[in-house]
Every structure is written in C-alpha cells, then in structure tokens.
Amino acid sequence: MKNEILALTLSLFYFMAQGQTDSLSFQEDLIQGVVENLEDDQEFDYATLYEDLEILAANPLNLNKAEEEDLKQLRLLSDVQILDLQRYRDALGNLISLNELQSIPSFDLKTIRAIRPFVTVNESEDDYQLPIKRMFTEGKSVVFMKWRRVLEEQKGYIAPDVFNEAPYEGDPNRYFLRYRYQYENRFRMGFTAEKDAGESFFSGSNPNGFDFYSAHIHLREYNRYLEDLIIGDYTISLGQGLILHNDFGSSKSAFVMDLKKGGRTIRPYNSINEVNFFRGSAITLNAGKNFSSTLFYSRKQLDGNTFTDSTDIENDFERFSSVITSGYHRTESEIARKDAIGLESVGGKLQYRKRDFKIGINGIYERFDRTFDRNFQLYNQYQFSGNDILNTSIDYSYRYQNFNFFGESALSDNGGMAHLHGMLVGLDRSIDLSILYRNFERDYQVLNSNSFGETAGTNNERGVYLGMIFRPYKGWSLNMYADIWRHPWLRFRRDAPSHGREYLLRLDYYEKRNFNFYAQYKFEEKFINEPSDFENPIDKLGEITLHRLRLHFAHRINKNLNVRTRAEFSWFNRQGQNYIEKGYMVYQDVIYKPIGSPFSFTGRYAIFDVDSFDGRIYAYENDIIYEFFIPFYYNRGRRYYINLRYDFLRRYTAEFRYARTIFDNIDTVGSGNEQIDGPVRTELKAQLRFSF
C-alpha cells in the first residue's frame, strides 16, 4: 500500500524453471527503477505483472500470431524489439523455430533467454468459440492463504492511559485470501479478500470478515468479434496514459527504450490496491478486420475527507476535500472516511488499425455524488474541483521501416490540453534511440492519468527525454538517458516556476546465465523551497542535487546455487548547505534451489549507513510467491531476511519469511501509531498455495 512496502505480486523466481531467471531480473530492474523515481507519494499498482508470466509459462504466446498489445504485455521486449519482430514476420513470414530470433537485429542472447519460457512458434490456427461449459469445467484452480505481522509492539495497539482503548480497532495480523480459476488464456475468474494490520476481522466495522473484497469474471477472445468481456473489477488502459491508465506504465528506468505504453485495453483486476481500479463491466469488440471498440461502465465507493458547507444553501453542500488512497481502516477517523464518496465512470475507445498504422479516439466521463471542494492553495488553483469531468484524447502509432512514431493529445472539459509524442528507432544491431516530448498545460485536469513524466498528475510540465542503447561487443551494453523538464507554474513545496534535469548511465556485461555485472550512475538536479526565516520570510527556490552509484554482481555458481552482491552509494546536497549528506548500502544474496528437491531458500544480509532521508537507497528483495518488497535504507544499521519454501504432494507449496532490521543510531522505529519503542523491527510472513 505504501511505496516502501509494496506488497504486490512476484517471486515466480521460486517456482519457475531456471531458464526464467533472466526474465525475472528484467522485471526486478524495471520495477525498482520506477519506484526510485516516485515523487510525492505516488501510488502504482503492480499486481498482475508477474502473474502474467506464470500464465504464459503454462500457455505460451504464439509469436507468429501475437499482436503488439500481446507482445507489450510480456514486459520483456522493448518497442524496438517488437518493431523488429513485426518487420521480420512481414518480410520472411512466420518463424519456424525460436532459434530464428537470433537473426533479428535487436534480439540479443539475454533477451532470447528471457522470453523463451513464455513464447512459442506454433503454426496451428486458434480454436475460436470454445463451449462455455468446457471453460468452466476443464480449467485449473489456485488458492492462496497468507498471513503477516510485525513482532514488536506498535503504538497503535497499545491502550492509552486515559481512555484505556487502543487507537487501532483490530489486531496486528494481516490476512489475505485469493482464489483464481483459469482455462488457458481464454477464461478467468477469481476473487481477492484482504484485511490489513490494525483492521478488525469479523468484528467492529467489519462484521462480515475482511475489510476489502474484489472479484471478476473475464472471457477473452471468445470468437472473432468478442475480444474481451469483464464483469466485476477491472483496469483500463487508454493511449499513452494522458486520460486513463490503470496498468503498470512505462517510466524512467535503466530500460531506456521502455517509453511507449501498450498492452490490452481492459484487464481483470485482482490486486489489493483499494483505489486504482473500476467496478462494473467492460467489453472490447472487433468490427471487421480494422476496427475495434471498447466500452466500460463503473460505479464504486472511495474513501475521502468530507464536510458540510452550511453557507451554500442553494447548491449541494455535501462536499469532500480529498480522496484517501491508503486503503487503511484502522482508527475511528479512518473508518469514518471509508466509502464516503461515490464515483461513477463511463467511457470507451474506438480504434482503427491497418498494418503499420493505428489511431484511437478515447473518452471518459466521471461524476462524484458530492462536490469535490479542494483545499485551495496557490499551487493547485488550476487542478480539478467540482462534481464531474470529461476527458477526451486521440492516440496514434505508426511504424515505418525501423522507426516507430507514437503519441497522444488530450483535452479536458475546461479547455486544458496535454500532449505526448515520441519516436523509437533501431539504427542497427548496435544502437537504438528513443526521443519523447511532453507538454502538459497547467490547467489540464484529469483524475486517472498515468503518463510518462517527472511528476504525477499530468499537468504543469514540459520536458524532453533522450535515450540510447549501445551494444559495442557481444555481452556488453551501454544504456543512457537524459531528461530535462520545466514546471511553468507553482507546485507543492515549490513557490515559483521550477526546472530540473536527470541523467543515467549504465554499463552491463552478461555472460550467458553464469555471470552478470553492471555499473550504474544517476544524477538528479531539482529545485525546492528553501527554509524561511525571520530575515527572509518569503520562500525562494534552492537547488538540490543527488548522485547515485551502484555496482551489481550476479554469479551462478552451479545449477543449484546463485549469489548476488550489490554496493550502492548516494550523495545529496542542498543549496546553501556546506556539507554533503552521504550514504551507502551493501548486501549479499544467496539463492539456493536444488534441482529435483522440494526445498529451496533465498536469503540476504545487508549493512547500510545513510545520513538523510533525501539520500535513501532502494533495494529489491525476494519474497514469498506473488509478493515482493522494495524497502528504502535510511539511518545506520543492518537488515537480513530468509525465505523458506517447501513443495509437497505436487499441488501444495508452503512458504515462510523472516525479515529483521536493526538500527544502530535511533531508539524508535516508525512514527505515529506505527512507532516501535526500540531500534528493531521484525516481520514474519507465511503462505500456503495449493492448486486443483
């Protein structure tokens, strides 16, 4: 739910074949790069990223039939690689063997190894319109039961002296239940239920059990006309995210060609994020060979801060000042804000596609059941307030030879506009280039955008991004990007127009599956309000700079044992500050998975010393199946964890995780109701997974 505790779906690392290790390292680096760029507590939903790989491992994607949206959903291929594959098929016809991928200019050995477990070159025709009864009776079911808690006592569970009642209504245990039924890639249904730590369970405000429930039914490619039908909870992705994009979106990372958003327009939702989805129904229909249309309707409740404006007698005086996205309902005030706001959404997409060109018209209308009366600040005076909002856009994609042009232009009903246009090009086997321009006007208003940019919100930003991959020798690659932007209007903690720049340079060496090394350097320069004082009470902007250096080694010792070592350093400086805040983190990983054995484990030991929160260092951690963890390291101390896994009776998997952080320079961990009186935080997790 919070950025530093992304309890989301991962760790196929444990139960997939060894050949899929490369695939997961791609995904780990991609997600970690996005998390490091999060600003102002942005929230993203990564819930289905790795589940897609598990499904494709059982039902591989046919490269001879796959469209661009399906190839994007792999998240293992860059847009240049997708373009090269399409051009190869157009020129030479269908692939006969996966070994042919070596003939495609941008496909190196690492990429081919990464996608191999999830793709095929089957020549058979798709079997359309299977009987619904067969889908309901011949599929496979999977059940997950999960438990988690912090061992140390936290302030929220301790009764105050005066009222003798703890702030949190529930106990410190977190419970999670999930069921999934699937028939190949054609039919899915399932539900998810979750109770966060501190929330009540079959008592208090949750007499019916869990605090959050989600369910869906998804029919996919039923016949040549019905592409997708979802009833229940789902996500929508339109264009480049200027008006709507619930799925994991491309962002700045070491994967410098991963700029273009894509994938299927509608997807089933089975995450635990309680905000970033739609609830209702959605359908995509194909009208002939070149046209497709998507329609969706949703109505759901949101958490929010509500109030009554007694001065507005003539109009609806029931209002809210903000939407709460944490999903927590532990205290009296959090429970009072639960489901306080109703939101109704309706929209769609009409798309025309012909060979190398496609264009789409997108729209979404949303209406709250009470007025959004935002707390006025000078920096947010152009942002949305009111009852309803309409957004429309046009997006396009065109490929010509080895060039791929794409973009989107959007309009909000107040007249504000947003534009994003880019180009990807594969010059030859050794060089790929990417260029992206964005111009989001300060008065552009939108609720569900998720576009490429420096900040969330898709407004008040102009910028240019340049990226390049250079492959000078076999096994070597050099990734680099430069991003320069400007904010024409004020922002939170920026009381004047501001600007910034960011550069990244990464050198990779890859030797089959046995050894991987990379060195990565990143530089950021931004501006923020300087602290005011009596002599200068008006805030002015001051420059802040951040340097990061990472050295990463991964070595496969034998078929059963892998080790990974990382050292990362940070240097943070604020204008007017006569010293540099420094930080470092070093960790050692051990991944042990003996072939043919039901037992496996992974573990890490890390030490860190980081002077300030501004210089915090992120590091991906392996976790139990369908979860991962990306904590940030701050202060001084050490952290270690171990994950144990045991497979038995072929259908059952039991897992246990023990993780502990020990601080050397602080006496309490956390703040507010999450505070622990002591320098140690220990977390336990357990999960049982069984299929039938």
N, C-alpha and C positions, 0 to 999 in steps of 0.2 A: 504494500500500500504506500509506504513512504519510499522515496528514491533510494535511501541507503539500505532498505530492507525489501528488496524486490522479490517478494515471494511469488515466483512465477514458474512457468513450465520449462524444465530442462532435464538434464542428466540422462539423456539417451546414451551418454558415454558408457554407462554401466551395462546396458542390456543389448546394445547393438554389436555387430561384428567388428573386429579390429579394423577392417577396411574403412569404417566410417569415422575413424578418429580425425582424419583431415577435415571432414565435413563439420564436425563439432568445433574444431579450432577456428574455422571460418566464422561460425556463428558467435562463438565466445568473443572474438576480437571485435566483431561488428557491434554487438550489444554493449560491450564495455566502452567502445568509442563513443556511442550515443550517450550513455549515462554520464560520461565525463563532461559532455557538452551541455548537460541540462542546466538551466538557469532559472532562478526564481521559482524553485519547487515545481517544475513542470512534471506532469504525470504522463506516462505512456503505458500502454497495455501490450505486454509481450506474450500473452497467454498461450497462443497457438503456434508459436514459432517452431518449437521442436516436436510438437505432436505431429505436425505436417510430415516431418522426416520419418517418424515411426510408421505412419500410414503409407508413405511412399516406399518404405523398405519392404512392406508386405504386398503393395500393389504399385510396382514401378511405373514411372511416367514414360510413355512411348515418345521418344524423341522425333519419330517420323510423323507424328500426329499433333504434337504439342503446339499450342499457340503461345504467343508472347506472354499472356497472362499466367499460363501454367508454368512456364519457364521462370518467370519472375518469382513465383510462389516458392520455388526451391530455395531462394535466397543464397545460392551458392555460385551463381553466374552473374557476371557484370552485364550491363546492357550492351557493351561492345561484343562480348562473347555470344550473347543471344542474337545480336545482329549478324555476326559471322556464321553462326549455325544456320540461320534462316537463309542467308545468301548461299551457303554450301548446298542446302537442300534444293534451292531454286535452280542452281547451276547443274548439279550432278544427280539429283533425285534422292530417294530415300537412302539412309545409311543401311549397310548390310551388317556391320559389326561395330561395336563400341570402340574398337581399335582405330576406326576411321577418324575418330575425334582428334587424333594426333596430327591429321592433315589440315585441320582448321587453324588459321594463323594465331589466334589469341588463346587457344587452349593449350596450356602447359600441363606437365605431368601432375602437378599438385592439384590442379582443377579437375582433371580427369579422374584421379583417385578419389576426390571428394564427392563427385556426383555418381560414381559407378554404382554404389549400392541402391540408388534410388531411381535409376533410369533403365530403359530397355530400348531395343530397336525392332520390336515385334511388328511383323508385316500384316497380321490379321486385322480384319475390319472390326470396329467396335460393335458390340451386340446391343442395339438400341431397344428401348421399351421392354425391359425385363418385367415379368409379372411382379406387382407389388407384394403379393403373398410370398414369393420367393425371397424378396429382400428382407421381409420381416422374419422369416424362419431360418434362413441359411447364413445369417451373419454371425459375428463374434461379439461377446460382451466382455467388458473390463470394469472392475470395481476398484476404487482407491479409497482407503480409510487412513486418515493422517491425524497425528497429534503433535503438538509443540507447546513448550512452555519455557520460561526463564526460571532458573532455580532460585536465584536470590530474590528476597522480598522487595517489592517495589512500593513506592509511597501510595499509589492508588489503591492498594489492597489493605492498607493499614487504617484502622478506625481512628479518627481524630479524637482528642481528649474530650472536647465539649459535647459533640453530638453522638459520639460512640457509633458512628456509621462511616464505612469506607467510601471514598469518592466513586470507586468503580462498583457497578451493580453486580457484576459477575466474578467468576474465579479467573486465575491466571492461565488457564488452559485454552489452547486454540484447537478447534476440531474442524475437520474438513472431510466431506464425503462426496464422492463423484462416481457416476455411472455413465458408461459410454457403450452404445451398441452401434456396430458398423457392418455394412455389407460392401466389400470392395471400396471403390471411390464413389459409389452411386447413392448410398443411403446412410444417413447417420441420425441418431437421436441420443439424447442424454440429458442428465441434469447435474447440477452442482449445488452443494449446500455448505455454508461456512459460518462459523462463529469465531470472532476474533477474541484474543485475550482481553479480559475485562468485561465482556458482554455476557448477559445472562443466557441460560440454556435450560429450556423447558420451565422457565420461571420468570417472574418480574415482567419486563417489557417484551419477552419472547416466550409466551406460554406454549407456542406451537413448535418449539425446538430451536432451530438455527436462526441466526439473525438475517442471513441473506440466502435467497434461493434463485436459481436460474435454470431454464430448461429450453430445449429446442428440438425440432424435427427438420431434417434437411434432405431434400430429394435433389439429386444432381444428375444432369444430362439424361433425363428420363427418356426423351426422344429428340428428334432433330429440332423440335420447336422449343421445348422446355429445357432451358439450361440450368436454372437454379430455382428452387422454391423452399423458403424457410418460414416456419411458423414458430413463434417463440422469441428468443433473444438472438440477436444477430448484429453484425457490423456492416458498415457501408464504406466503400472507398471510391471517391469520385475524382477523376483527373489527377492533378498534382497536389491535392490537399488544400486548395485555396478556400473551398467552402465546406468540405467534409472529407475526413479520412480517419476512420477508427482503427485501421490496421497498423501494424508496425511500419513506420515510414522511413525512407532514406534520409540520412542526415550526414553531418560531417564526421568522418572517421578515417582510419588509415586506408579504407577501401574507397579510393578517390574517384572511382568510376560509378559508384553506387549513388547516383543522384536522382534518377528517374523513378518515380513511384509507379506501381503497377499491381498486378495480381487481379483476382476475380473481384467483381464489383460487390457482391454480397457473400458473406461467410457466416457460418454458425458461431455463436459465442458461448464459450464455456470457461471463462476466466472468473477471478474473484474480485476484479475491479468493479465497484458497485455503481459506477457512473458512465464509463466510456462504452456504451452500447445502446441499441434500440430494442424496444419490446413491442412486438406486434407481428407483422408479416411482410415478406418481401419476395419479389419474383422477377426473374430475368427470362425474357422470351426472345427467340430468334425469328425474325420475319424475313424469310428468304436467306440468301447467301451473304448479303452485305449489311443487313440492318439487324440491330438488336435493341431491346428496350428493357429498362428496369424501373419498377415501381415499388415503393415501400410506404408503410404507414406504421407509426409507433405512438404509444402513449405510456408514459411511466412517471413515477414519482421521484423527486430529487430532495436531498437534504438542503436546507437553507436557513439563513437568518431572516426571520420575518418580523414585521412590525405593523402597527396601525397608524396611519396618518389621519388624525382626527380633524385636521384643518381642511382636508379635501372632501367636502361633503357631497359635491355634485358627481364626482367620479368614484371609481372603485378605490377605496382607501386601504384595502388589504395589500400590503407590499412586501417585498423582500430586498435585502441589500446585497446579498451574495449567495452563491451556490457553494455548499460544502462538499469537497471531493474525497475526504479521507476515508469515508465508509465506516468510521468508528461510532458505536452507540454504547458507550460505557458509563458515562456520567449522566446526571439529571439533565444538564443542558444539552448534551449531545443527543440524548433520547428525544428531547423536546423538538429538536430540529429535524428529526427523521421524517422523511416523506412529506415535508411541509409544502412542497411546490409540485404542481402538476405541469408536465411538458408534453405537448402534442406536436408530432412531426410528420410531415408528408413530403414526398419528393420523388425524383426519378432521374433517369438518364436515357437519352436517345443517341445511339451511336451508329455511324456509317463507317464501314471498313471495306477497303478494296486493295488487296495485295500489300503494297508498301505504305499505304496511307490510311489513317483513321482520324475521325473527328467526332467529338461528342458534345452534346448540349446537356448541361446539368442544372438541376434546381432543387432547392429545399426551402420549405416554409415551416416555421416553428412558432408556437404560441404558448405562452405561460398562462396559468389560470389566475395569476395575480401579477401586479406590475413590478417589474424589475426597476428599483429605485436605487441606483448605485451610490454609495457614499462618494460625494463629489471631492475630487482632488484636481488640481490644475493639470496634472499629467494624464488623467483619464477622462477629461471632459469630452473627448471625441468617441469614447467607447460606448457600446450599446446600452441603452436604458429603454424601458417600455414594456409592452405586452407581447408584441410579435415582430418577426423579422423575416425577410425574404432575401435569399441569395441565389444568384444565377451565374453560370460560367460557361465558357467554351474551352475545351481542351483538344489537343491535337498531337499526332505523332507521325513523322514521315521519315522513311529511310531511303537514302539514295546512295547506291554503291556502298562505301564504308562509312557513310555519315548517317547519324540518327538525330533528327531535329524533333524537339518536343516542347510543350509549354501549355500554359493555361492563363486566361484572362477572366477575372471575376468582378461582379458588381453587386453591391449591397443596396437595399431599397432606399437608403438615404443619399445615394449618388456616389459613395466612395468606391474606389476601384483598387484592384490588386493584380499584378502581372508577374509571371514567372516564365522564363524562356531559357532553354538550354540546348546544347549540342554535344554529342558524344561521337568520337571518331577514332577508328583504328588505323593509324598511319601505315604500320607494317607489323611484322611479328614482334618487334621490339619496343614499339612506342604506341601508347593510347593517350588521348587527350580528352578533357572534359571542360566545358565552359557553361556557366549558369549566371543569368542576370535576374534580379528580383527588384520589384518596385511596389511596395505596399504603402498606399497612401494613409495618412494619419487618421482620416475619418472613415476608412474601410471597416465595416462592422461584421462580425461573424461569431458563431458560437462553437462550432466543432471543427475548426480548421486544424491541420497538422501538416504544414508545408515546410519545405527546406528554408532555413533561416537561422539567424543568430538567436532570436528570442521567440517565445511563444506568442500567440495572438494574431499573427499575420497582419500586422499593421505597423505604421510608423517605421519603415525600414527600407533602405535602398542598399543594394550590395552586388558585388561581382565575385564569383568564385572561379578559380582556375586550378585544374588538377592534371597530373600526368603520371603515367606508369612507364618506367624504362626498364627493359629486360636486356642487359648487355651480354650476359652469358647464361648458359644453362644452369638453372638452380638459383640464379640471382635476380632480384628485382628491386627497383628503387621507386617508392611511392612518395609523391609530394603534392601538397596543395597550398594555395594562398587564398585567403578570403578577406575581403576588405568591405566594410559596410559603414553606413551612416544612419543615424536616427534624427530626422528633421524636427521632431517635436520632443517634448519632455517625456521622461519615463520614471518609473519608480526608483527613487534614490538618485535620480539624475535631473536636476532642476534647470537644465539648459539642453539644447540640442547637443548630441554627442556622436562620437565615431569610434571605430576600433578596427583592429586587424588581427589576423591569426595565420600562422604558418605551421606546417607539419612536414617532416622529412623522416622517412622510414626505409631502412635498408634490410632486406630479407635474404637469407640463404636457406635453401631447402634441399635436402638430400634424401630423396625417396621418403620412406616413413621413418628412417632411422635418426635423423638429426635435423633440427630446425633452430635457426638463430635469427634474431632481429634486433636492431638498434633503432630507437625511435626518439626523435626530438620534436618538441612542440613549444611554440611561443604564442602568447596572447597579450594583447595590449588593449585596454578598455579605459573608460572614464567613469568616475563615480563621485558623488558629493563628498567634499572634504568636511571633516568635523567642524561645526561652527563654534565660535567663542564670543565672549562679550565684546572684544575689539572688532570682530568681523561677523556679525550675526547673520548675514546673508550667505547661504551655501554657495560655494563655487565648485566647479568640477576639478578633480585631480586625477592624474594618470595612475593606473595600476598595471603592473606587468607580472606575468607568470611564465616561468620556464620549467619545462618538464623533460627529463631524460630517462629513458627506460632501456634496459638490457635484458633480453629474454632468451633462455636456452631451453630446448626440449630435446631429450635423447631417449631413444628406445633401446634399452639395454639388451632385452631379449623379447620373445613373444609374449612373456607374461608380465614384464616389468617396464614401466616408463617413469622417467623422472623429469621434473621441470624446475628451473631455477630462474628467479627474477630479482633484479635490483632496480629500484626506481628512485629518482631524486627530484625535488622541486625547490624552486627559488621564487619567493614572492616579495614584491616591493611596492610600496605606496608612495606617491609623490609627497615630498617633504619629510619622509621618514629616512633617517640617516643610517639605517641598518637593514639588512635583508633577512627575511624570515625563511629559514631553510627547513628541509625535511628529507627523510629517506625511509625506504621500506625494502626489506629483503625477505624473500620467502623461498622455501624448498618444498616441492611437492613430490609425493610418491604415489604412483597409481599401479596397483597390483591386481591383475585379473588373469589367473591361470586358466589356460585352455582346458575345457572339459571339467573344470571344478565348479561346484555350485557357490563357492565362497569367493568374495572379492572385497577389496577395500581401497580407499584413497585417503590420503592424509596430507596435512600441511603444518609447517612451523614457520612463523613469521615474526620478525622484530621490526620495530618502527620508532621513529623519533621525528615528529612533525611539529614545528613551532606554532603554526596558526591554522585555523580552520580554512582560511583562504588558500593555503597551500596543500590541502588534504590530498591524499593519494588513494585512488580506487584500485581494487584488485578483484577480479572474478574468482569465485570459489565454486568447486564442485559441490553438489548437494544430493539429496535423495531424488529419486525419479520424478521428473516433471517439476522440479524446482531448481533455482539457482540463487545465488546470493552475491551481491556486489557491495560489500561494505566500504566505507572510506576510513582510512587510517589517519588519526589525528591524536595529538599528545604523544606520550612516550610509553612504550610497553612492549608486550608480546602477545601473539594470538596463535592458537593452534586448534585444529579440528581433525576428526577422523570420521569417515563414513564407512559403515559395515553393511554388507549385503549378502543375503543368502537366498538362493533359488532352490525350491524343493517341490517335488511332485509335478514338475514341468509347468504347472499353472500358477504357482504361488511364488511371490517374492516378498521377503521381509527385509526392512532396512532400518538402520539406527544411525543417528548422527549426534556426536558430542562436540560442541564448539565452546571455546573459552577465551576471553580477552582479559588480560591482567595489565593494569596501568601502574606505572611507577611514580607519576608526578601529580596525581589527583586523588582526592579522598572520596569522591562520589562519582557515580556514572549516571548519565542521563540528566533530565531536568523535569520539573513539574511532577505529575503523577507517575511518570516513568522512572523517577530517580531511585537509585540504589545507594544506600549508605555503605559505601565501601568501594575499593578500587577494582572489583572483579565482576564480570558479567558472564554467566554460563547459560547456554541454551541447549535443550535436548529436543530431538525430533525422532519420531518413529512412524513408519508407514507399512501397511500391508496392501499388496496389489495381487489380485487374482483374476483370472480370465476363464471364460467358459463359453 
